[in-house]
Amino acid sequence: MTKCLMIQGTASNAGKSLIVAALCRIYTKRGFKVAPFKSQNMSLNSYTTKENKEIAIAQVLQAKAANIEPTV
């Protein structure tokens, strides 16, 4: 069974995305296969993926920290 980790916070702008990016990098360097996921995003700061879809900048940072291509 795949192990999962969920990061939650009580407010927007609490630093959850930054913590997740750091954890992605740490676990990737330790040899784990990491796939960050955000179920809902309310950001106006977006990035266009290779599939020509929008994703939040924070999720792009997390994907890059995990050495995977950002996708929607």
Order of alpha helices (4+ residues) and beta strands (2+ residues): alpha-beta-beta-alpha
